[in-house]
Amino acid sequence: MELRKNYKFWFCTGSQELYGDECLKHVAEHSAIIVEKLNESGMLPFEVVLKPTLITNEVIRRTFHEANADESCAGVIVWCHTFSPAKSWILGLQEYRKPLLHLHTQFNEEIPYDTIDMDFMNENQSAHGDREWGHMVTRMGIERKVVVGHWMDKKVQEKIASWMRTAIGIMESSHIRVMRVADNMRNVAVTEGDKVEAQIKFGWEIDAYPVNEIAEAVAAVSEGDTNALVEEYYDKYEILLEGRDPQEFRRHVAVQAQIELGFERFLQEKNYHAIVTHFGDLGSLKQLPGLAIQRLMEKGYGFGAEGDWKVAAMVHLMKVMTAGMKNAKGTSMLEDYTYNLVPGKEGILQAHMLEVCPSISDGPISIKCQPLSMGDREDPARLVFTSKEGTGIATSLIDLGNRFRLLINTVDCKKVEKPMPKLPVATAFWTPQPDFATGCEAWILAGGAHHTAFTYDLTAEQMGDWAAAMGIEAVYIDKQTTIRDLKRDLLLGSVVYR
């Protein structure tokens, strides 16, 4: 998917007038070189824009105010080249409302042992200038990312690049709008949640529409448009008739094409970025949306099954954060279905009735048309495939009644040992870290849901940073997890985030 804005990040260098014009000239020159080289590195997904050196209260406050007002500014990177008295930053920081990164670096990589003198020492003071600045930001309780190391170091640039994607998620979160087709699945707990609090915390707007209002948009799609999309399906995917009449099969596929076009037009007209459906309330729709939803997810829309609006918003958020990423492996809504408990081969088979995003596929993608007991409608067409191998993260945003928690589990995706020819859905298979038993126990203790927003392309750190910016608890399950430590962390979280 493509971002709606051409985001940039501002680079702001802190200093003061005490050191004189010659020093400030060097500060500006060094900052310009750093920005130029960062942009030329090819490591950063977004452009860095140099701003004039910040040396007075007024300039600092005005710069942060301008950053707030500039819709293309997704965040500010601050570096204190010299000592910069932190009281000068208070008003600007109080008014600033966007992501913040503290780059703790210095222009030179090595101490110039043979030539170093007091002039050099006064000019290159980030070792304590950044500490002065960091103290004030901590005292003010402002969430920010700290990256330490020389600015030319590849690892430092990778950390900046990683934070940029988190910052985009923070910025775009307040624009996410979720369209609920009908309501949540009846009597299900995890798909519920406080929509008002979600809008306060995350900026999400979650609205419900009667299913037949959406169905009217589907019915309004012309036969010509529907047939054109069916042709695209037949060109792009393998067609697995499996004994079905070709014309009858094509009619079923056409229903999904019409749903895709109708849903997408409705989403665009109403400016929504994610959608949820519920198989218990399909109105006049002929099929449960399957292939149609899979295609919409691939285009960047979020999706949650059975009315799970939290997953729908998170899937879209992750797709926004990974937009334009080279060699991306994919992001999708998934559901824990069934276990393999053979010793040494433990894992969780991930799938859903129909709606898994083809962005995570590995190998051929086929269209099948199979009966579905859920929904009481005609046999829905769906895309069938298996997912890629590799490490990913499965996230569950849960409403604990008085607060939200983001659960982040690092998982190792694998191939199943044998084909599953009778299973007509897309699948993934993974083992949660640190191991199957600990990972599952930790997930259940933390209150994790059976629906997840999954991605290969983001890290637990990135999603944890997003949670911190939103002011909610993040719980990690990874190679370092033990049940004893997890229980302690959950107890501490209940105190800190109550």
C-alpha positions as CSV (number, residue, x, y, z in Angstrom):
1,M,0.0,0.0,0.0
2,E,1.0,3.6,-0.3
3,L,0.9,6.2,2.4
4,R,-1.5,9.1,2.1
5,K,1.2,11.7,2.9
6,N,4.8,12.2,1.8
7,Y,6.2,12.1,5.4
8,K,9.5,13.7,6.4
9,F,11.4,13.9,9.6
10,W,13.0,17.1,11.0
11,F,16.6,17.1,12.3
12,C,17.0,19.6,15.1
13,T,20.4,20.3,16.6
14,G,20.7,21.9,20.1
15,S,23.3,24.4,21.0
16,Q,23.6,27.9,22.6
17,E,25.1,31.3,21.9
18,L,27.8,31.0,24.6
19,Y,30.4,29.5,22.3
20,G,30.4,32.2,19.6
21,D,29.7,32.4,15.9
22,E,32.6,30.2,14.8
23,C,31.5,27.3,16.9
24,L,27.9,27.7,15.8
25,K,29.0,27.7,12.2
26,H,30.7,24.4,12.8
27,V,27.7,23.0,14.5
28,A,25.5,23.9,11.5
29,E,28.0,22.5,9.1
30,H,28.3,19.2,11.0
31,S,24.5,18.9,11.2
32,A,24.2,19.5,7.5
33,I,26.7,16.8,6.7
34,I,25.0,14.3,9.0
35,V,21.6,14.9,7.4
36,E,23.1,14.7,3.9
37,K,24.8,11.4,4.6
38,L,21.8,9.9,6.3
39,N,19.7,10.7,3.3
40,E,22.3,9.3,1.0
41,S,22.8,6.1,3.0
42,G,19.8,4.3,1.5
43,M,19.0,3.0,5.0
44,L,16.2,5.4,5.9
45,P,12.7,4.9,4.5
46,F,11.9,8.6,4.8
47,E,13.7,11.9,4.1
48,V,15.4,13.8,6.9
49,V,15.1,17.6,6.8
50,L,17.6,19.9,8.4
51,K,16.4,22.7,10.5
52,P,18.4,25.7,11.8
53,T,20.3,25.2,15.0
54,L,18.1,25.6,18.1
55,I,19.8,28.0,20.5
56,T,17.1,30.1,22.2
57,N,13.8,29.4,23.9
58,E,11.9,31.3,21.2
59,V,13.5,29.5,18.3
60,I,12.9,26.1,20.0
61,R,9.3,26.8,20.8
62,R,8.6,28.1,17.3
63,T,10.3,25.1,15.7
64,F,8.2,22.6,17.6
65,H,5.1,24.6,17.0
66,E,5.8,24.5,13.2
67,A,6.5,20.8,13.4
68,N,3.1,20.3,15.0
69,A,1.4,22.3,12.2
70,D,3.3,20.7,9.3
71,E,1.2,17.7,8.2
72,S,4.2,16.2,6.4
73,C,6.4,16.2,9.5
74,A,6.1,12.8,11.1
75,G,8.6,13.4,13.9
76,V,11.6,15.3,15.2
77,I,15.1,14.0,15.7
78,V,17.1,15.9,18.3
79,W,20.8,16.0,18.8
80,C,22.7,18.3,21.2
81,H,26.0,19.0,19.5
82,T,27.2,21.2,22.3
83,F,25.8,21.8,25.7
84,S,22.2,23.1,25.3
85,P,20.6,24.3,28.6
86,A,17.5,22.2,28.9
87,K,15.3,24.8,30.5
88,S,15.3,26.5,27.1
89,W,13.4,23.5,25.7
90,I,10.6,23.3,28.3
91,L,8.0,25.4,26.5
92,G,8.7,23.8,23.1
93,L,8.5,20.3,24.5
94,Q,5.3,21.0,26.4
95,E,3.6,22.0,23.2
96,Y,5.1,19.3,20.9
97,R,2.6,16.5,20.0
98,K,4.5,14.2,17.5
99,P,7.0,11.3,17.8
100,L,10.4,12.2,19.2
101,L,13.8,10.6,18.7
102,H,16.9,11.5,20.7
103,L,20.0,10.7,18.6
104,H,22.9,10.5,21.1
105,T,25.8,10.8,18.8
106,Q,28.7,13.1,18.0
107,F,30.2,14.3,14.7
108,N,33.6,12.7,15.1
109,E,33.8,9.0,15.6
110,E,37.2,8.9,17.3
111,I,38.9,11.3,19.8
112,P,41.5,13.2,17.9
113,Y,44.3,12.3,20.3
114,D,47.1,14.4,18.8
115,T,45.1,17.6,18.3
116,I,42.4,17.7,20.9
117,D,42.2,20.9,22.9
118,M,39.7,22.9,24.9
119,D,38.2,24.5,21.8
120,F,37.4,21.0,20.5
121,M,36.1,19.9,23.8
122,N,33.7,22.9,24.1
123,E,32.4,22.3,20.6
124,N,31.9,18.6,20.8
125,Q,29.9,18.2,24.0
126,S,27.1,15.8,23.2
127,A,28.5,13.4,25.9
128,H,27.0,15.8,28.4
129,G,24.8,18.1,26.3
130,D,22.6,15.1,25.4
131,R,22.5,14.1,29.1
132,E,21.3,17.6,30.1
133,W,18.6,17.4,27.4
134,G,17.6,13.8,28.3
135,H,17.2,14.7,31.9
136,M,14.6,17.3,31.1
137,V,12.7,15.1,28.7
138,T,12.6,12.4,31.4
139,R,11.6,14.9,34.1
140,M,8.7,16.1,31.9
141,G,7.6,12.5,31.4
142,I,7.7,12.7,27.6
143,E,7.9,9.4,25.7
144,R,10.7,9.3,23.2
145,K,13.1,6.9,21.5
146,V,16.8,7.0,22.3
147,V,19.4,5.8,19.7
148,V,23.1,5.8,20.8
149,G,26.2,5.5,18.5
150,H,28.0,7.2,15.7
151,W,25.7,8.5,13.0
152,M,27.5,6.6,10.2
153,D,27.3,3.3,11.9
154,K,24.9,1.0,10.0
155,K,23.3,-0.3,13.2
156,V,22.5,3.2,14.3
157,Q,21.0,4.0,10.9
158,E,18.9,0.8,11.1
159,K,17.6,1.9,14.5
160,I,16.6,5.3,13.1
161,A,14.9,3.6,10.1
162,S,13.1,1.3,12.4
163,W,11.9,4.1,14.6
164,M,10.7,6.0,11.6
165,R,8.2,3.3,10.8
166,T,7.0,3.3,14.4
167,A,6.6,7.1,14.1
168,I,4.5,6.6,11.0
169,G,2.3,4.2,12.9
170,I,1.9,6.8,15.7
171,M,1.0,9.5,13.2
172,E,-1.4,7.4,11.2
173,S,-3.1,5.8,14.2
174,S,-5.2,8.9,14.8
175,H,-6.6,8.7,11.2
176,I,-7.7,5.1,11.3
177,R,-11.4,4.6,10.7
178,V,-13.0,1.1,11.1
179,M,-16.2,0.1,9.4
180,R,-18.2,-2.5,11.2
181,V,-20.6,-4.5,9.0
182,A,-23.3,-5.5,11.5
183,D,-22.0,-6.2,15.0
184,N,-19.7,-8.5,17.0
185,M,-20.3,-12.2,17.1
186,R,-22.8,-12.8,19.9
187,N,-21.5,-13.9,23.3
188,V,-17.8,-13.6,22.2
189,A,-15.6,-11.7,24.7
190,V,-12.4,-10.9,22.9
191,T,-14.0,-9.2,19.9
192,E,-15.7,-6.7,22.2
193,G,-14.1,-3.6,23.7
194,D,-14.5,0.1,24.6
195,K,-14.7,2.0,21.3
196,V,-14.8,5.4,23.0
197,E,-11.6,4.6,25.0
198,A,-10.0,3.3,21.8
199,Q,-10.7,6.7,20.1
200,I,-9.3,8.5,23.1
201,K,-6.1,6.4,23.3
202,F,-5.4,5.6,19.7
203,G,-7.5,8.0,17.7
204,W,-9.5,5.2,16.0
205,E,-13.1,5.9,14.8
206,I,-15.2,2.7,14.9
207,D,-18.6,3.0,13.3
208,A,-21.3,0.4,12.6
209,Y,-23.4,0.1,9.4
210,P,-26.4,-2.2,8.8
211,V,-25.3,-5.0,6.6
212,N,-27.9,-4.3,3.9
213,E,-26.6,-0.8,3.4
214,I,-23.3,-2.4,2.4
215,A,-25.1,-5.0,0.4
216,E,-26.8,-2.3,-1.6
217,A,-23.4,-1.0,-2.6
218,V,-22.4,-4.5,-3.7
219,A,-25.6,-4.9,-5.7
220,A,-24.9,-1.6,-7.5
221,V,-21.7,-2.9,-9.0
222,S,-22.2,-3.5,-12.8
223,E,-21.9,-6.8,-14.5
224,G,-19.2,-5.4,-16.7
225,D,-17.1,-4.3,-13.8
226,T,-17.6,-7.6,-12.1
227,N,-16.7,-9.7,-15.1
228,A,-13.5,-7.6,-15.6
229,L,-12.4,-8.3,-12.1
230,V,-13.2,-12.0,-12.5
231,E,-10.9,-12.1,-15.6
232,E,-8.2,-10.5,-13.4
233,Y,-8.7,-13.3,-10.9
234,Y,-8.5,-16.0,-13.5
235,D,-5.3,-14.5,-14.9
236,K,-3.6,-14.1,-11.6
237,Y,-4.5,-17.2,-9.6
238,E,-4.7,-21.0,-10.2
239,I,-8.3,-22.2,-10.6
240,L,-9.0,-25.4,-8.7
241,L,-12.4,-26.7,-9.9
242,E,-12.1,-30.0,-8.0
243,G,-15.0,-31.5,-10.0
244,R,-17.2,-28.5,-9.9
245,D,-18.9,-27.3,-13.1
246,P,-16.7,-24.5,-14.6
247,Q,-19.6,-22.1,-15.2
248,E,-21.1,-22.7,-11.8
249,F,-17.6,-22.2,-10.2
250,R,-17.2,-18.9,-12.1
251,R,-20.6,-17.6,-10.9
252,H,-19.4,-18.2,-7.3
253,V,-16.2,-16.4,-8.0
254,A,-18.1,-13.5,-9.6
255,V,-20.0,-13.0,-6.3
256,Q,-16.8,-12.4,-4.5
257,A,-15.6,-10.0,-7.3
258,Q,-18.8,-8.0,-6.9
259,I,-18.4,-7.9,-3.1
260,E,-14.8,-6.7,-3.4
261,L,-15.8,-3.9,-5.7
262,G,-18.8,-2.9,-3.7
263,F,-17.0,-3.0,-0.4
264,E,-14.0,-1.1,-1.7
265,R,-16.2,1.6,-3.2
266,F,-18.2,2.0,0.0
267,L,-14.9,2.1,2.1
268,Q,-13.5,4.8,-0.2
269,E,-16.7,6.9,-0.3
270,K,-17.0,6.9,3.5
271,N,-13.2,7.1,4.0
272,Y,-12.6,3.9,6.1
273,H,-9.4,2.1,6.3
274,A,-10.5,-1.2,7.9
275,I,-13.5,-3.4,7.9
276,V,-15.0,-6.2,10.1
277,T,-17.7,-8.7,9.1
278,H,-19.8,-11.2,11.1
279,F,-21.0,-14.4,9.5
280,G,-24.0,-14.4,11.8
281,D,-25.4,-11.3,10.1
282,L,-24.9,-11.3,6.3
283,G,-28.2,-9.7,5.3
284,S,-28.8,-10.0,1.5
285,L,-25.2,-10.9,0.8
286,K,-25.0,-14.1,-1.2
287,Q,-21.8,-15.3,0.3
288,L,-19.7,-14.7,3.3
289,P,-17.0,-12.3,2.0
290,G,-13.8,-14.4,1.5
291,L,-11.7,-13.8,-1.5
292,A,-13.0,-10.2,-1.5
293,I,-11.7,-9.5,2.0
294,Q,-8.4,-11.2,1.2
295,R,-7.9,-8.9,-1.7
296,L,-8.9,-5.8,0.2
297,M,-6.3,-6.7,2.9
298,E,-3.6,-7.1,0.3
299,K,-4.4,-3.6,-0.8
300,G,-3.8,-2.3,2.7
301,Y,-7.2,-2.4,4.4
302,G,-7.4,-3.9,7.8
303,F,-9.7,-6.7,8.6
304,G,-11.1,-8.4,11.7
305,A,-13.4,-11.5,11.8
306,E,-16.6,-11.8,13.8
307,G,-16.6,-8.0,14.4
308,D,-13.1,-7.9,15.8
309,W,-12.5,-4.2,15.3
310,K,-9.3,-4.1,17.4
311,V,-7.6,-6.6,15.0
312,A,-8.9,-4.8,12.0
313,A,-7.3,-1.5,13.1
314,M,-4.1,-3.2,14.1
315,V,-3.7,-5.0,10.8
316,H,-4.2,-1.7,8.9
317,L,-1.8,0.0,11.3
318,M,0.9,-2.6,10.6
319,K,0.3,-2.3,6.8
320,V,0.8,1.5,7.2
321,M,4.0,1.0,9.1
322,T,5.4,-1.4,6.5
323,A,4.3,0.7,3.4
324,G,6.9,0.8,0.8
325,M,9.2,-1.6,2.6
326,K,11.6,-3.4,0.3
327,N,11.3,-7.2,0.3
328,A,8.3,-7.2,2.7
329,K,7.0,-10.6,3.5
330,G,3.5,-9.6,4.5
331,T,1.0,-8.8,7.2
332,S,-2.4,-10.4,7.9
333,M,-5.1,-11.1,10.4
334,L,-4.8,-14.7,11.6
335,E,-6.5,-17.0,14.1
336,D,-5.2,-19.8,16.4
337,Y,-7.0,-22.9,15.1
338,T,-5.4,-26.2,16.2
339,Y,-2.2,-27.6,17.6
340,N,0.4,-30.1,16.6
341,L,1.6,-31.6,19.9
342,V,4.1,-34.2,18.6
343,P,7.2,-33.8,20.8
344,G,9.8,-31.7,19.0
345,K,7.3,-30.7,16.3
346,E,5.0,-28.5,18.4
347,G,3.2,-25.7,16.7
348,I,0.0,-23.8,16.1
349,L,-1.9,-24.0,12.8
350,Q,-3.0,-20.5,11.9
351,A,-5.9,-19.9,9.5
352,H,-9.4,-18.6,9.3
353,M,-12.6,-19.6,7.6
354,L,-11.6,-17.6,4.6
355,E,-9.9,-14.3,5.3
356,V,-6.1,-14.6,5.3
357,C,-4.1,-11.9,3.4
358,P,-2.2,-13.3,0.4
359,S,0.7,-10.9,1.2
360,I,2.0,-13.6,3.5
361,S,1.8,-16.4,0.8
362,D,4.7,-18.5,-0.3
363,G,4.3,-20.2,-3.7
364,P,1.2,-20.5,-5.8
365,I,-2.2,-19.0,-4.8
366,S,-5.3,-20.9,-5.8
367,I,-9.0,-20.1,-5.9
368,K,-11.2,-22.8,-4.4
369,C,-15.0,-22.8,-3.9
370,Q,-16.1,-25.0,-1.0
371,P,-19.2,-25.3,1.3
372,L,-19.0,-23.3,4.5
373,S,-21.4,-24.2,7.4
374,M,-21.0,-20.8,8.9
375,G,-23.2,-18.1,7.5
376,D,-25.9,-20.1,5.9
377,R,-25.1,-18.8,2.4
378,E,-23.9,-20.3,-0.9
379,D,-20.4,-21.7,-1.2
380,P,-17.9,-18.9,-1.0
381,A,-14.8,-18.6,-3.2
382,R,-11.5,-18.0,-1.4
383,L,-7.8,-17.8,-2.0
384,V,-5.8,-20.8,-0.7
385,F,-2.1,-20.9,0.0
386,T,0.6,-21.6,2.6
387,S,2.6,-18.9,4.3
388,K,6.3,-18.1,4.3
389,E,8.9,-19.4,6.7
390,G,10.7,-17.0,9.0
391,T,10.4,-15.0,12.2
392,G,7.4,-12.8,12.7
393,I,5.3,-11.2,15.5
394,A,1.8,-12.0,16.5
395,T,0.1,-9.2,18.4
396,S,-3.2,-9.0,20.4
397,L,-4.6,-5.7,21.5
398,I,-6.9,-6.6,24.4
399,D,-9.3,-4.6,26.5
400,L,-8.9,-5.6,30.2
401,G,-11.9,-3.5,31.2
402,N,-10.0,-0.6,32.7
403,R,-7.2,-0.4,30.2
404,F,-5.7,-1.8,27.0
405,R,-2.7,-4.1,26.8
406,L,-0.7,-5.0,23.7
407,L,0.6,-8.5,23.8
408,I,3.5,-9.2,21.4
409,N,4.7,-12.7,20.8
410,T,7.7,-13.4,18.6
411,V,7.0,-16.6,16.6
412,D,9.0,-18.9,14.3
413,C,7.0,-19.7,11.1
414,K,7.6,-23.0,9.5
415,K,6.2,-25.4,6.9
416,V,3.9,-28.2,8.0
417,E,5.3,-31.6,7.5
418,K,2.6,-32.8,5.1
419,P,0.1,-31.3,2.7
420,M,-3.5,-30.8,3.9
421,P,-5.4,-31.4,0.7
422,K,-8.9,-31.4,2.3
423,L,-8.4,-28.0,4.1
424,P,-9.7,-25.3,1.8
425,V,-8.2,-22.3,3.5
426,A,-5.0,-20.4,3.6
427,T,-2.7,-21.4,6.5
428,A,0.3,-20.5,8.5
429,F,2.1,-22.7,11.0
430,W,4.3,-21.4,13.8
431,T,5.9,-22.2,17.1
432,P,5.7,-19.3,19.6
433,Q,8.9,-18.3,21.4
434,P,10.5,-19.2,23.7
435,D,9.0,-22.6,23.2
436,F,5.5,-24.0,22.5
437,A,4.4,-24.7,26.1
438,T,5.9,-21.5,27.6
439,G,4.6,-19.3,24.8
440,C,1.1,-20.7,25.0
441,E,1.0,-20.5,28.8
442,A,2.3,-16.9,28.7
443,W,-0.2,-15.9,26.1
444,I,-3.1,-17.3,28.1
445,L,-1.9,-15.7,31.4
446,A,-1.6,-12.3,29.7
447,G,-5.2,-12.6,28.3
448,G,-4.3,-12.9,24.6
449,A,-7.1,-13.4,22.1
450,H,-7.4,-16.1,19.5
451,H,-7.4,-13.5,16.7
452,T,-4.0,-11.8,16.0
453,A,-2.6,-9.1,13.8
454,F,0.5,-10.8,12.4
455,T,3.5,-9.5,10.4
456,Y,6.9,-10.7,9.3
457,D,8.1,-7.2,8.7
458,L,8.0,-5.4,12.0
459,T,9.8,-6.1,15.3
460,A,8.5,-6.5,18.8
461,E,10.5,-3.4,19.7
462,Q,8.7,-1.3,17.1
463,M,5.3,-2.4,18.3
464,G,6.4,-1.9,21.9
465,D,7.5,1.6,21.1
466,W,4.1,2.3,19.5
467,A,2.3,1.0,22.6
468,A,4.5,3.3,24.8
469,A,3.6,6.3,22.6
470,M,-0.1,5.4,23.0
471,G,0.3,5.2,26.8
472,I,-0.6,1.5,27.1
473,E,1.1,-1.6,28.5
474,A,3.2,-3.8,26.2
475,V,3.8,-7.4,27.2
476,Y,6.5,-9.3,25.4
477,I,6.7,-13.0,24.9
478,D,10.1,-14.0,23.3
479,K,13.2,-16.0,23.8
480,Q,13.8,-14.4,27.2
481,T,10.4,-15.1,28.6
482,T,9.9,-17.2,31.7
483,I,6.6,-17.7,33.4
484,R,7.9,-16.4,36.7
485,D,9.1,-13.1,35.2
486,L,6.0,-12.8,33.1
487,K,3.7,-13.0,36.2
488,R,5.8,-10.4,37.9
489,D,5.6,-8.1,34.9
490,L,1.8,-8.6,34.7
491,L,1.5,-7.7,38.3
492,L,3.6,-4.6,37.9
493,G,1.6,-3.6,34.8
494,S,-1.6,-3.8,36.8
495,V,-0.2,-1.2,39.2
496,V,1.4,1.1,36.7
497,Y,-1.3,1.2,34.0
498,R,-4.4,1.0,36.2
